[in-house]
Amino acid sequence: MQSENLKNRLLLGIGTFLCVLWISFPVRVDAAVIALAGDSTVASNNGWGDALSNFIPTTYTVNNQGINGRSTKSFINEGRWQNTLDLNSDYVFIQFGHNDQKLNNSSLGTYPDDNPTHVTPGPLDLYSGNLRSMVDDVVSSGATPILLTPVARRWTPYTSTQAQININNWLGATDGFGNQYSLLDYADAVKAVGIEKNVTVIDLNQLSLNLYIEMIGNGEDISTFGPPEDNTHFSAVGSLAIAGLVGESITMLWGDFDADGDTDGRDFLRWQIGEAPNPLSQSDLGNWEANYGWVAPSVEVAVVPEPTYLVLLLGILSLGGQFRPTR
């Protein structure tokens, strides 16, 4: 009987000690890794990708795989897409289009139209097809794909809203059969794939264009968004501004937005283009260099208290107390 009592007390003591030890160490239950796949408008130095960390919780890590001069085709062909998948991220954000538009470059150009005129597409020649494959790859890897339409270009005069609209309607390079497509054709292709695959689309093209137009209306200078005479890439201010648009979209994604009781990529796309309740408002931008107008998403992070010697001592005492001899 005495041996049985000692055994029970020993097991109880060990269990108590392990429980105390377990609750003593911090456990984060809401952390994630976001991988970014894209071209120079996403890449470090002149893209928005690195600035995204300013608009998401500190428990989220951004792994920016964006690289200058790449299209969906070259990103896949060079093995960069597989490298991105191998990161085992929780989310993969995908934004291409500016270099896919270069149809006169066979290593880059892709067609947003699945049936281009007089063309028999080869492997990776179709932009939508590449996006579909990327979405499928991400889903197969266990991560969540997020598609982004290609961010809008800027154009002179920077005070003209019509100039900003015109540049996004500008037709890119011509292939041998005269096929040309605007950046908006690639943006539309992204949205179509998102709807087809029921994948969330951040319509960064429309969001950034809305931003440029509103800033012009407020008398703000959008030329500060890029290096001198560069209408595609971003300065530090521009990177933060565009990353802020993505950050606000993430806030909506990770919030309670639900337009029709069934939260999905279609709902989110409808919200961005103003067809859902509470369309995006840019009215509180303020001074860009002092106030970027957004707050990082409020994501609950459960953190148990850090270990203390007192807690550990109590655990040890609770275990040691079990060995007092029975009378």
C-alpha positions in Angstrom: 0.0 0.0 0.0 2.8 2.4 0.9 4.6 1.6 -2.4 1.3 2.3 -4.3 0.8 5.6 -2.5 4.4 6.6 -3.3 3.9 5.7 -7.0 0.7 7.7 -7.2 2.3 10.7 -5.5 5.3 10.5 -7.8 3.0 10.5 -11.0 1.0 13.4 -9.6 4.1 15.4 -8.8 5.6 14.8 -12.3 2.3 15.8 -13.9 2.1 18.9 -11.8 5.7 19.9 -12.6 5.2 19.4 -16.4 2.0 21.4 -16.4 3.7 24.3 -14.5 6.7 24.1 -16.9 4.5 24.1 -20.0 2.6 27.2 -19.0 5.8 29.0 -18.1 7.0 29.3 -21.7 5.6 31.6 -24.3 3.6 30.0 -27.1 2.6 32.1 -30.1 -0.6 30.8 -31.7 -0.9 33.3 -34.5 2.3 33.6 -36.5 2.7 33.1 -40.2 5.1 33.4 -43.1 4.1 35.3 -46.2 6.1 34.7 -49.4 6.0 37.2 -52.2 6.5 36.2 -55.8 6.7 39.0 -58.3 8.7 41.3 -60.5 10.6 44.6 -59.8 7.5 46.3 -58.5 7.5 43.8 -55.7 11.3 43.2 -55.3 13.6 44.7 -52.7 15.0 48.2 -53.3 12.5 49.5 -55.8 9.3 47.5 -55.1 6.7 47.5 -52.3 7.4 44.0 -50.9 9.9 44.9 -48.2 7.7 47.7 -46.9 4.8 45.3 -46.3 6.2 44.4 -42.9 5.3 47.9 -41.7 1.6 47.1 -42.1 1.2 43.6 -40.7 1.6 42.2 -37.2 5.1 41.6 -36.0 4.4 37.9 -35.6 4.1 37.7 -39.4 7.3 37.3 -41.5 7.6 38.5 -45.1 9.9 36.6 -47.4 10.3 38.7 -50.5 11.1 36.6 -53.6 10.3 39.3 -56.1 13.1 39.9 -58.7 13.6 42.5 -61.3 12.7 41.9 -64.9 10.7 38.7 -64.4 7.4 37.6 -65.8 5.3 34.5 -64.8 7.1 32.6 -67.6 10.7 33.5 -66.7 10.0 33.2 -62.9 8.9 29.6 -63.5 11.6 28.8 -66.1 14.4 30.0 -63.9 13.3 27.8 -61.0 12.4 30.8 -58.8 8.9 29.6 -58.5 9.9 26.2 -57.1 12.3 28.0 -54.7 9.3 30.0 -53.5 7.2 26.9 -53.0 10.1 25.3 -51.1 9.9 28.0 -48.4 6.8 26.2 -47.0 5.1 29.5 -46.3 1.6 30.0 -45.0 0.6 32.5 -47.7 2.0 33.1 -51.1 1.3 36.5 -52.7 1.6 36.5 -56.5 1.9 39.7 -58.6 3.2 39.8 -62.2 2.2 41.5 -65.4 4.6 44.3 -66.3 7.1 42.0 -68.0 4.5 39.6 -69.2 3.3 42.5 -71.3 6.5 42.4 -73.3 5.3 40.2 -76.2 8.3 41.0 -78.4 10.5 39.2 -75.8 10.0 35.4 -76.2 11.6 34.7 -72.8 9.2 37.0 -71.0 6.0 37.7 -72.9 2.7 35.9 -72.2 -0.8 36.4 -73.4 -3.6 37.3 -71.0 -6.0 36.1 -73.6 -6.2 32.3 -73.6 -6.9 32.4 -77.4 -4.6 35.0 -78.9 -5.2 35.7 -82.6 -3.2 33.6 -85.0 -1.0 32.2 -82.3 -0.5 28.6 -81.1 0.7 29.2 -77.6 3.7 27.2 -76.4 4.5 26.1 -72.8 4.1 29.0 -70.3 3.0 31.4 -73.1 -0.4 32.0 -71.4 -0.4 34.4 -68.4 -3.7 33.0 -67.1 -2.5 29.5 -67.5 0.7 30.3 -65.5 -1.4 31.9 -62.7 -3.7 28.8 -62.6 -0.7 26.5 -62.2 0.8 28.8 -59.5 -2.5 28.8 -57.6 -2.7 25.0 -57.9 0.9 24.6 -56.7 0.4 26.7 -53.7 -2.8 24.9 -52.7 -1.0 21.6 -53.1 1.8 22.8 -50.9 -0.8 23.5 -48.1 -0.4 27.3 -48.3 -3.0 29.9 -49.2 -2.5 31.7 -52.5 -3.3 35.4 -52.8 -3.4 36.9 -56.3 -2.6 40.6 -56.9 -3.3 42.5 -60.1 -0.2 44.4 -61.4 0.3 47.7 -59.7 -0.6 50.8 -61.8 2.0 52.8 -63.7 2.3 56.6 -63.3 2.8 59.0 -66.2 3.4 62.7 -66.9 1.9 65.1 -66.4 1.7 63.9 -62.8 -1.1 66.4 -62.3 -3.4 64.8 -64.8 -5.7 62.0 -63.8 -6.4 61.2 -67.4 -2.6 60.6 -67.9 -2.7 57.9 -65.2 -5.7 56.2 -66.8 -4.1 56.4 -70.3 -0.8 54.8 -69.2 -2.7 51.8 -67.8 -4.5 51.5 -71.1 -1.3 51.7 -73.0 -0.8 48.7 -75.3 2.5 46.9 -74.8 4.8 45.4 -77.3 3.4 43.8 -80.5 4.0 40.2 -81.3 4.5 39.0 -84.9 0.8 38.9 -85.5 -0.1 42.3 -84.2 -1.4 41.2 -80.8 -1.1 43.9 -78.1 -2.5 44.1 -74.6 -2.7 46.8 -72.0 -1.8 46.4 -68.3 -5.6 46.4 -67.6 -5.9 43.2 -69.8 -3.5 41.5 -67.4 -5.3 42.9 -64.4 -8.6 41.5 -65.8 -6.9 38.1 -66.4 -5.9 38.0 -62.7 -9.4 38.7 -61.5 -10.8 36.1 -63.9 -8.5 33.4 -62.5 -9.3 34.5 -59.0 -13.0 34.1 -59.6 -12.5 30.8 -61.5 -10.3 29.3 -58.7 -12.2 31.1 -55.9 -9.0 32.6 -54.7 -8.7 36.0 -53.1 -7.6 38.8 -55.4 -6.1 42.1 -54.2 -6.9 44.4 -57.0 -3.7 46.5 -56.6 -4.0 47.9 -60.0 -7.3 49.6 -59.2 -6.4 50.5 -55.7 -3.1 52.2 -56.7 -4.8 54.0 -59.6 -7.5 55.2 -57.2 -4.8 56.4 -54.9 -2.9 58.4 -57.6 -6.1 60.0 -58.8 -7.2 61.0 -55.4 -3.8 62.4 -54.6 -3.9 64.5 -57.7 -7.3 65.7 -56.7 -5.9 66.8 -53.3 -3.0 68.6 -55.0 -0.4 66.0 -53.9 2.6 65.1 -56.0 2.6 61.5 -57.1 6.1 61.9 -58.7 7.5 61.4 -55.2 6.4 57.8 -55.4 9.2 56.9 -57.7 12.8 57.7 -58.5 13.3 60.6 -60.9 11.7 60.0 -64.3 10.8 56.4 -63.3 7.1 55.8 -63.6 7.0 52.1 -62.7 9.2 51.6 -59.7 9.0 53.1 -56.2 10.9 55.4 -53.9 10.8 54.8 -50.2 7.7 56.9 -49.9 6.0 55.1 -52.8 6.9 51.7 -51.5 5.3 52.5 -48.1 2.2 53.9 -49.9 1.6 50.8 -52.0 2.5 48.4 -49.2 -0.1 50.3 -47.2 -2.7 49.5 -49.8 -1.8 45.8 -49.6 -1.7 46.0 -45.8 -5.2 47.5 -45.6 -6.4 44.7 -47.9 -4.8 42.1 -45.6 -6.6 43.8 -42.7 -9.9 43.2 -44.4 -8.9 39.6 -45.3 -8.1 38.8 -41.7 -11.0 40.7 -40.3 -14.7 39.9 -40.2 -15.6 41.2 -43.7 -18.4 39.1 -45.2 -20.5 40.6 -47.9 -23.1 37.9 -48.3 -22.5 35.4 -45.5 -20.0 33.4 -47.4 -16.5 35.0 -47.2 -14.4 34.1 -50.3 -12.3 35.7 -52.9 -15.2 36.9 -54.9 -16.5 38.9 -51.9 -13.2 40.5 -51.3 -12.8 41.5 -55.0 -16.2 43.0 -55.0 -15.3 45.0 -51.9 -12.2 46.5 -53.6 -13.9 47.6 -56.7 -16.8 49.2 -54.8 -19.5 46.6 -55.5 -19.7 45.4 -52.0 -20.8 47.2 -48.8 -18.3 49.7 -47.4 -16.1 50.3 -50.5 -12.6 51.3 -49.9 -12.2 55.0 -48.8 -9.0 56.8 -49.3 -10.2 60.1 -47.7 -7.9 60.0 -44.7 -4.5 59.8 -46.4 -3.2 63.0 -44.9 0.5 63.9 -45.3 2.2 60.8 -46.8 5.6 61.4 -45.3 4.2 61.9 -41.8 1.1 59.7 -41.8 0.5 56.8 -44.2 -3.1 56.5 -43.2 -3.2 52.9 -42.2 -2.8 50.9 -39.0 -1.4 47.4 -38.9 -4.0 44.7 -38.7 -5.2 43.9 -35.3 -4.5 40.2 -35.0 -4.9 38.4 -31.7 -1.7 36.8 -30.6 -1.9 34.6 -27.5 1.3 34.7 -25.5 1.6 32.9 -22.2 3.8 34.6 -19.6 7.6 34.2 -19.8 9.1 31.6 -17.5 10.2 32.8 -14.1 12.4 31.2 -11.4 9.6 31.5 -9.0 7.2 29.4 -11.1 9.9 26.8 -11.8 10.7 26.7 -8.0 7.1 26.1 -7.3 7.0 23.3 -9.8 10.1 21.7 -8.2 8.7 22.0 -4.7 5.4 20.5 -5.8 7.3 17.5 -7.1 9.6 17.2 -4.1 6.8 17.4 -1.7 5.5 14.1 -3.0 8.4 12.2 -1.6 7.7 12.8 2.0 7.5 9.4 3.7 4.1 8.1 4.7 3.4 7.2 8.3 
